Amino acid sequence: MFSSVHKRKLPILRSTRTYKVPAYILCFVTKGEGVLLLNQSICRIEPFELYLLVPGMTIETSSQAVGIEYYAVVFEPLDIHKAEERFSVAPISALSESLMPGRLFIRNTREVFHRILQMYEESRGKTESRRYSLRLQLEELIQSLIKDMSMQKEDGDPRINRSIAYMKKNLRGKISLENLAQAAELPPVLFSRLFRLVTGALPVDYMTRLRVDTAKRLLGEKDSRVKEVAAATGFRSEFYFSRTFHRIVGVSPSIYMKRGELRVAIASSLGFQDNLAAIGVEPVAVIDLYRYPGMDDQEYQELYDSQMEILKQAQPSLIIGDNYHIEYRELFKPFAAHVFVEFPEWNWRVIYMTMAELVDREREAEQVLNRLDLRIADVRSALRAAWGEEKVTVIQVNHRSVGIQGTTNHPLNTLLHAELGLKPGSPVPTDDWRLELPPESLPNLETNRIFVHKHHLRAGSERVYSRMIASTSWNDIAAVKNNAVFTIPNWFLMSWTPLGRHAILDALLENSQSQRPQS
């Protein structure tokens, strides 16, 4: 049964203090770190961890616990039993064998955080219907935790688990499909089908990935050698190992070994340099070879020459490029090793973490993402308080057309509507990232605020913008009538990096405090 949910901060103490837990509490830590004693056991507290506290548990704090903030979901587990048309209610001594008191080692921390945040925001209302909704949300949260913990104990199919255990045990030897099928006690053909169904990969691909992941760890050890790592991970030759490693990771094993010491250059039109800046890495050069609309041949040649000269002077040992620079692969070869980080299904986080791995800053990158998620939660609450049910529409005007942003399939769309929970205006696409229209065909938008970006100004976006605001429907829009049209920088580009997303959050907060259009 749901009781309450609070946002709390542990007081800074000069001496130790002991608390006795009075109820069942799910505590999600959002900020701070330190050491506590949970039932006399030392527990290191860090952000984005979940703890289950039960009645009678003791917590001893000290001055070593600094600035710890957390969300606390208080509840009471009950057993409802029906016998002879009568119900009896009694407390439960344990939630589940999967949920033991103390830290819960959950896999999808962000999903859990957003569930608790939603409960916190909804709990601000006092209506009975909201309390019923909160109880259902609590039940769903606890069931998801039980399922997650149970899956960690019995993850996947036991037959497939046996074959994976066989892979790990015999990693440096020759492993055949027949060996794996025998370990799973299945015929080879059926084993392959089941393995792909459970893991999403063919056995040979899974095994290769497992070997490469093991190789990554070994290459990070002091005095490791490529030849020895190749042998230890079951590759038949150093050459085959290097080629396979490069295909999967993007760089050679020898480059990967030096990843914390590399002179990195960035070739990007998507602001990849901000991904490195977020984790404290400054590239030796940043170039952009994309030919933007409006450039003539001579101007682009001058740009190209200057950018290549910057690259030459920087003498990088690794060039990290985006999709727009793949065509320059051959040109980069004389300068340095290079890797192109492509974006899978608009997932900017995958790009960010891939780049962090290439410079040996994965832990720092995770901390940046955690802080960003916490900031988004704070801004979400602030915008909800300021705007309520107001609708927001984002438009990008380029030199050819007007684009109305949708609610999915782009980092900016997911930030605004999924993460910040802003209400989209209508009509906007819900199954595509943008709706492209001639400026004269702009629909009568039902929206309270319009954010406009003028893209490729030199190519003529200003002219298209003038045609848009002269259209018959423009002046009938509520946001236009209320002087709530705001010019923005390139949020579409900025949404691909943590620093850019922080800048968008800053702009939204500033906008929520002022109704004046931004120029």
C-alpha positions in Angstrom: 0.0 0.0 0.0 1.4 3.4 -1.1 2.0 5.8 1.8 4.0 8.8 0.6 7.0 9.9 -1.5 9.4 12.6 -0.4 12.5 14.4 -1.7 15.0 14.6 1.2 18.6 15.7 2.0 20.7 14.0 4.6 21.9 16.7 7.1 25.6 17.4 7.4 26.8 16.2 10.8 29.9 16.7 12.8 29.4 13.5 14.7 27.7 10.2 14.1 24.0 9.7 14.4 21.9 6.6 14.4 18.5 6.2 12.9 16.0 3.4 13.2 14.0 2.8 10.0 10.2 3.0 10.9 8.7 1.7 7.7 9.4 0.1 4.3 11.2 2.7 2.2 12.7 2.6 -1.3 15.5 5.2 -1.4 16.9 6.4 -4.7 20.0 8.4 -4.2 20.4 11.3 -6.6 23.3 13.4 -5.2 26.2 13.2 -2.9 28.4 10.4 -1.7 29.8 8.9 1.5 30.0 6.0 3.8 27.1 4.8 6.0 26.5 1.8 8.3 23.5 -0.2 7.3 22.8 -2.7 10.1 26.4 -2.4 11.2 27.7 -3.2 7.7 29.8 -0.5 5.8 28.0 0.7 2.7 29.5 3.1 0.2 26.7 5.5 -1.1 26.9 6.9 -4.6 24.4 8.7 -6.9 21.9 6.6 -8.9 21.7 3.7 -6.5 18.6 2.2 -5.1 18.2 0.9 -1.5 15.4 -1.0 0.2 15.1 -0.1 3.9 12.8 -2.2 6.2 11.4 -1.6 9.7 14.0 -2.1 12.4 17.0 -1.6 10.2 19.6 0.8 11.7 21.4 3.6 9.7 24.4 5.2 11.2 25.6 8.5 9.5 28.7 10.5 9.9 30.5 13.5 8.6 31.8 11.3 5.7 28.3 11.4 4.2 28.3 14.7 2.3 25.4 16.3 0.5 23.4 13.1 0.1 20.0 13.7 -1.5 17.4 11.1 -2.3 13.8 10.3 -3.1 12.1 8.1 -0.5 9.0 6.0 -1.4 7.3 4.9 1.8 4.9 2.0 1.7 3.4 -0.9 3.6 3.4 -4.5 2.2 0.2 -6.3 3.1 -1.1 -9.8 2.5 -4.8 -9.9 1.7 -6.4 -13.3 2.3 -10.0 -14.3 1.4 -11.7 -17.1 3.3 -15.4 -17.8 3.5 -16.3 -14.5 1.8 -14.3 -12.6 4.3 -11.1 -10.7 3.8 -8.2 -10.6 6.3 -5.3 -8.2 6.1 -1.9 -8.9 7.7 1.6 -7.4 7.3 4.2 -9.2 5.2 7.6 -10.0 6.7 9.4 -10.0 3.3 8.5 -8.6 -0.1 10.3 -11.3 -2.1 13.3 -13.6 -2.0 14.6 -11.4 -4.8 14.3 -8.1 -2.9 16.6 -8.3 0.2 17.2 -5.2 2.4 20.1 -3.0 1.4 21.3 -2.0 -2.0 19.4 -3.3 -4.9 21.7 -4.0 -7.9 19.3 -2.9 -10.6 20.2 -2.8 -14.3 17.9 -0.1 -15.7 18.5 2.7 -13.1 17.2 5.4 -15.4 13.8 3.7 -15.8 13.5 3.2 -12.0 14.4 6.9 -11.5 11.8 8.1 -13.9 9.2 5.9 -12.3 9.9 7.3 -8.8 10.1 10.8 -10.2 6.6 10.4 -11.8 5.2 9.2 -8.5 6.8 12.2 -6.7 5.3 14.7 -9.1 1.9 13.0 -9.1 1.8 12.8 -5.3 1.7 16.6 -5.1 -2.1 16.3 -5.7 -4.3 15.0 -2.9 -7.3 13.6 -4.8 -8.3 10.0 -4.0 -8.0 9.0 -7.7 -4.3 10.1 -7.7 -3.7 8.0 -4.6 -5.2 5.0 -6.3 -3.0 5.7 -9.4 0.1 6.0 -7.1 -0.7 2.6 -5.5 -0.8 1.1 -9.0 2.5 2.7 -9.9 4.1 1.5 -6.7 2.9 -2.1 -7.5 4.3 -1.8 -11.0 7.6 -0.5 -9.7 8.0 -3.3 -7.1 7.0 -6.0 -9.6 9.5 -4.6 -12.1 12.2 -4.7 -9.4 11.3 -8.3 -8.5 11.4 -9.3 -12.2 14.8 -7.5 -12.7 16.4 -9.1 -9.7 15.0 -12.6 -10.6 16.2 -12.3 -14.1 19.7 -11.5 -12.8 19.6 -14.7 -10.9 18.2 -16.8 -13.8 18.9 -14.6 -16.8 17.8 -16.2 -20.0 17.3 -19.8 -20.9 19.3 -22.3 -18.7 20.3 -24.2 -21.8 21.7 -21.1 -23.4 23.3 -20.1 -20.2 25.2 -23.4 -20.1 26.5 -22.7 -23.6 27.7 -19.2 -22.7 29.4 -20.6 -19.6 31.1 -23.1 -21.9 32.3 -20.2 -24.1 33.8 -18.3 -21.2 35.5 -21.4 -19.8 37.1 -22.4 -23.1 37.6 -18.9 -24.5 41.2 -19.4 -25.6 40.5 -22.8 -27.3 38.7 -23.8 -30.4 35.0 -23.8 -29.9 32.7 -25.4 -32.5 28.9 -25.1 -32.9 28.7 -28.8 -32.0 30.5 -28.2 -28.7 28.1 -25.4 -27.8 25.0 -27.4 -28.8 26.3 -30.3 -26.7 26.7 -28.0 -23.7 23.1 -26.9 -24.2 21.9 -30.4 -24.7 20.2 -29.5 -28.0 20.6 -30.4 -31.7 22.9 -27.8 -33.5 20.2 -26.4 -35.7 17.7 -25.9 -32.9 20.4 -24.6 -30.6 21.3 -21.9 -33.1 17.7 -20.8 -33.5 17.2 -20.7 -29.7 20.4 -18.9 -29.1 19.5 -16.1 -31.5 16.0 -15.9 -30.0 17.4 -15.5 -26.5 20.5 -13.3 -27.1 19.6 -11.6 -30.3 22.9 -12.8 -31.9 24.2 -15.9 -33.7 26.5 -18.1 -31.5 29.6 -17.3 -33.5 28.9 -13.5 -33.4 28.2 -13.7 -29.6 31.4 -15.6 -29.1 33.4 -13.1 -31.1 32.0 -10.2 -29.1 32.8 -12.1 -25.9 36.4 -12.5 -27.0 36.7 -8.9 -28.0 35.3 -7.7 -24.7 37.7 -9.9 -22.8 40.5 -8.5 -25.0 39.6 -5.0 -24.1 40.0 -5.8 -20.4 43.4 -7.5 -21.0 44.7 -4.7 -23.2 44.0 -2.3 -20.4 46.4 -4.2 -18.1 49.9 -3.0 -17.5 52.6 -4.4 -19.9 50.0 -6.3 -22.0 51.0 -7.3 -25.5 48.8 -7.7 -28.5 50.1 -11.1 -29.4 49.6 -12.5 -25.9 46.1 -11.0 -25.7 45.2 -12.6 -29.1 46.3 -16.0 -27.8 44.5 -15.6 -24.5 41.2 -14.8 -26.2 41.3 -17.6 -28.7 42.2 -15.9 -31.9 44.2 -18.1 -34.3 46.6 -15.3 -35.2 47.6 -11.8 -34.2 46.6 -10.5 -37.7 43.1 -12.0 -37.5 42.7 -10.7 -34.0 43.7 -7.1 -35.0 41.4 -7.2 -38.0 38.4 -8.5 -36.0 39.1 -6.1 -33.1 39.3 -3.1 -35.5 36.0 -4.1 -37.2 34.1 -4.3 -33.9 35.7 -1.5 -31.8 36.7 0.9 -34.7 40.4 1.1 -33.8 43.3 -1.3 -33.7 44.3 -3.1 -30.5 47.6 -1.1 -30.3 45.6 2.2 -30.5 43.1 0.9 -27.9 46.0 0.2 -25.5 47.0 3.9 -25.6 43.5 5.2 -25.5 44.1 7.3 -22.4 47.1 9.0 -23.9 45.9 9.7 -27.5 46.1 13.0 -29.3 42.5 13.1 -30.5 41.1 15.2 -33.4 37.4 15.6 -34.1 35.9 15.8 -37.6 32.3 16.5 -37.1 29.3 18.6 -38.1 27.3 17.4 -35.0 29.5 19.0 -32.3 31.3 15.8 -31.3 33.9 18.0 -29.6 31.3 18.8 -26.9 31.1 15.1 -26.0 34.8 15.2 -25.2 34.6 18.5 -23.4 31.9 17.0 -21.1 34.4 14.5 -19.8 37.3 16.8 -19.6 39.1 15.9 -22.8 40.3 18.7 -25.2 40.9 17.6 -28.8 44.1 18.7 -30.5 42.0 19.8 -33.5 38.4 20.3 -34.5 37.5 20.3 -38.2 34.2 20.3 -40.2 34.4 19.5 -43.9 30.7 19.5 -44.5 29.7 21.7 -47.5 26.9 23.8 -46.1 24.2 25.1 -48.5 25.1 28.5 -49.8 28.8 27.8 -50.3 30.2 28.3 -53.7 33.1 26.2 -55.1 35.9 28.7 -54.3 34.7 29.3 -50.7 34.4 25.6 -50.0 37.9 24.9 -51.4 39.3 27.6 -49.1 37.5 26.0 -46.2 38.7 22.5 -47.1 42.3 23.7 -47.4 42.3 25.5 -44.1 40.7 22.6 -42.3 43.2 20.1 -43.7 46.0 22.4 -42.7 44.7 22.5 -39.1 44.7 18.7 -39.1 48.2 18.5 -40.5 49.6 20.9 -37.8 47.8 19.1 -35.0 49.5 15.7 -35.7 46.8 13.6 -34.0 47.1 10.0 -33.3 43.4 9.3 -33.7 40.6 11.1 -35.6 37.0 10.6 -34.5 34.5 11.5 -37.2 30.8 11.5 -37.6 28.5 10.2 -40.4 29.1 13.3 -42.5 32.8 12.7 -42.7 32.9 9.0 -43.8 33.5 10.1 -47.4 36.8 11.6 -46.3 38.1 8.2 -45.0 40.9 8.0 -47.5 42.0 11.6 -47.0 42.4 10.9 -43.2 44.7 7.9 -43.7 48.0 9.8 -44.0 47.3 11.8 -40.9 46.3 9.2 -38.2 44.2 6.2 -37.3 40.5 7.1 -37.6 37.1 5.9 -36.5 33.6 7.0 -37.5 31.0 6.9 -34.8 27.7 6.4 -36.5 24.4 7.1 -34.8 22.1 4.0 -34.4 18.5 5.0 -34.5 19.1 8.6 -33.3 20.7 7.4 -30.0 23.0 10.2 -29.0 23.9 8.4 -25.7 25.5 5.5 -27.7 27.7 8.0 -29.6 28.7 9.7 -26.3 29.6 6.5 -24.5 31.5 5.1 -27.6 33.6 8.3 -27.7 34.2 8.1 -23.9 35.5 4.5 -24.3 37.9 5.6 -27.0 39.5 8.0 -24.6 39.2 5.8 -21.5 36.7 8.0 -19.7 33.7 5.7 -19.4 33.2 6.2 -15.6 33.3 10.0 -16.0 30.8 9.8 -18.9 28.4 7.8 -16.8 28.6 10.5 -14.1 27.9 13.2 -16.6 24.8 11.3 -17.8 23.6 10.8 -14.2 24.0 14.5 -13.5 22.2 15.4 -16.7 19.2 13.1 -15.8 18.9 14.8 -12.4 19.0 18.2 -14.0 16.3 17.2 -16.5 14.2 16.1 -13.5 14.5 19.5 -11.8 13.8 21.4 -15.0 10.8 19.2 -15.8 9.3 20.2 -12.4 10.1 23.8 -12.9 8.5 23.9 -16.4 5.5 22.1 -15.3 4.9 24.6 -12.5 5.5 27.6 -15.0 3.6 26.3 -18.1 1.2 23.8 -16.7 -0.8 22.3 -19.7 0.6 24.8 -22.3 1.6 23.3 -25.6 4.9 23.8 -27.3 5.9 23.5 -31.0 9.4 23.6 -32.5 9.9 24.7 -36.1 13.0 24.7 -38.2 13.0 26.9 -41.3 15.6 26.1 -43.9 16.2 27.4 -47.4 13.6 25.1 -49.0 10.8 24.4 -46.5 9.4 24.6 -43.0 9.9 21.6 -40.7 7.5 21.0 -37.7 9.3 18.8 -35.1 7.6 15.6 -34.1 7.7 13.9 -30.7 10.0 10.9 -31.5 13.1 9.7 -33.4 15.4 12.7 -32.7 17.4 13.7 -29.6 15.6 17.0 -29.4 12.2 15.5 -29.7 12.8 13.0 -26.9 14.4 15.6 -24.7 11.4 18.0 -25.0 8.5 15.6 -25.0 9.6 12.3 -23.4 12.1 13.5 -20.8 10.8 17.0 -20.0 7.2 16.0 -20.6 6.3 19.1 -22.6 2.9 19.0 -24.3 3.2 19.0 -28.1 1.1 21.3 -30.2 -1.0 20.0 -32.9 -0.8 18.9 -35.6 2.7 17.4 -35.1 3.9 13.9 -36.3 3.9 11.3 -33.5 5.5 8.5 -35.7 8.2 10.6 -37.5 10.8 13.1 -36.4 9.6 16.0 -38.6 6.9 17.2 -40.9 8.3 19.1 -43.9 6.0 21.6 -45.6 6.1 24.5 -48.1 5.8 27.7 -46.0 2.5 28.6 -47.6 1.0 25.2 -46.4 1.6 25.8 -42.7 -1.4 24.5 -40.8 -3.2 26.5 -38.1 -1.2 25.2 -35.2 -2.8 24.7 -31.8 0.1 25.7 -29.6 0.9 28.2 -26.9 4.6 28.7 -27.6 6.6 28.4 -30.8 10.4 28.0 -30.9 11.8 28.8 -34.4 15.3 28.1 -35.7 16.4 29.6 -39.0 18.8 27.0 -40.6 21.2 27.7 -43.4 20.7 31.5 -43.4 23.1 32.1 -46.3 21.2 29.7 -48.5 18.0 31.6 -48.0 16.1 30.5 -44.9 15.2 34.1 -44.1 13.2 34.3 -47.3 11.3 31.1 -46.5 10.7 32.5 -43.0 9.2 35.6 -44.5 6.9 33.5 -46.7 5.8 31.5 -43.6 4.8 34.5 -41.5 3.0 36.0 -44.5 0.9 32.8 -44.8 -2.9 33.0 -44.1 -2.7 30.6 -41.1 0.3 32.2 -39.3 -1.5 35.1 -37.7 -4.4 32.9 -36.5 -2.1 30.8 -34.3 -2.6 31.5 -30.6 1.1 31.7 -29.9 1.5 34.4 -32.6 -1.4 36.4 -31.3 0.1 36.3 -27.8 3.6 37.3 -28.9 5.0 33.9 -27.8 7.2 33.2 -30.8 10.9 32.7 -29.9 14.0 32.5 -32.1 16.4 29.8 -30.9 19.9 28.7 -31.8 20.4 25.3 -33.4 18.8 23.1 -30.7 18.7 20.3 -33.2 22.5 20.1 -33.3 22.9 20.9 -29.5 20.6 18.0 -28.5 23.3 15.5 -29.6 25.7 16.2 -26.6 25.4 16.6 -22.8 26.7 20.2 -22.9 24.2 21.1 -25.7 21.3 19.6 -23.8 22.3 21.5 -20.6 22.3 24.7 -22.8 18.8 23.9 -24.1 17.6 23.4 -20.5 19.0 26.8 -19.5 17.2 28.4 -22.4 13.9 26.8 -21.5 14.2 27.9 -17.9 15.0 31.4 -18.9 12.1 31.4 -21.4 9.7 30.1 -18.7 10.5 33.2 -16.6 9.9 35.7 -19.4 7.2 36.0 -22.0 9.3 38.3 -24.2 10.4 36.9 -27.6 14.1 36.2 -28.0 15.9 37.7 -30.9 
